[in-house]
């Protein structure tokens, strides 16, 4: 499932980053860089598509955070078990 979640999140992250850089740092007007915000928010999908895109993007990010935290906590748990086992020997 991660490959399906990765691309929309990656596009949102890049377009949001470039929008801010171009607008706030390089001084482009809002109208000049609005196409980046359209990509970022999924406006190009229409009203219903935009809503679905934002909801799925948010759920995908939450899912990636939860599964990432689970993998991290398992690694910590494994490291503690290995360390305790080595100190007994």
Secondary structure in CASP SS format (residue, H / E / C, confidence):
PFRMAT SS
TARGET T0000
AUTHOR 0000-0000-0000
METHOD secondary structure of the structure
MODEL  1
X C 1.00
X H 1.00
X H 1.00
X H 1.00
X H 1.00
X H 1.00
X H 1.00
X H 1.00
X H 1.00
X H 1.00
X H 1.00
X H 1.00
X H 1.00
X H 1.00
X H 1.00
X H 1.00
X H 1.00
X H 1.00
X H 1.00
X H 1.00
X H 1.00
X H 1.00
X H 1.00
X H 1.00
X H 1.00
X C 1.00
X C 1.00
X C 1.00
X C 1.00
X C 1.00
X C 1.00
X C 1.00
X C 1.00
X H 1.00
X H 1.00
X H 1.00
X H 1.00
X H 1.00
X H 1.00
X H 1.00
X H 1.00
X C 1.00
X H 1.00
X H 1.00
X H 1.00
X H 1.00
X H 1.00
X H 1.00
X H 1.00
X H 1.00
X H 1.00
X H 1.00
X H 1.00
X H 1.00
X H 1.00
X H 1.00
X H 1.00
X H 1.00
X H 1.00
X H 1.00
X H 1.00
X H 1.00
X H 1.00
X H 1.00
X H 1.00
X H 1.00
X H 1.00
X H 1.00
X H 1.00
X H 1.00
X H 1.00
X H 1.00
X H 1.00
X H 1.00
X H 1.00
X H 1.00
X H 1.00
X H 1.00
X H 1.00
X H 1.00
X H 1.00
X H 1.00
X H 1.00
X H 1.00
X H 1.00
X H 1.00
X H 1.00
X H 1.00
X C 1.00
END
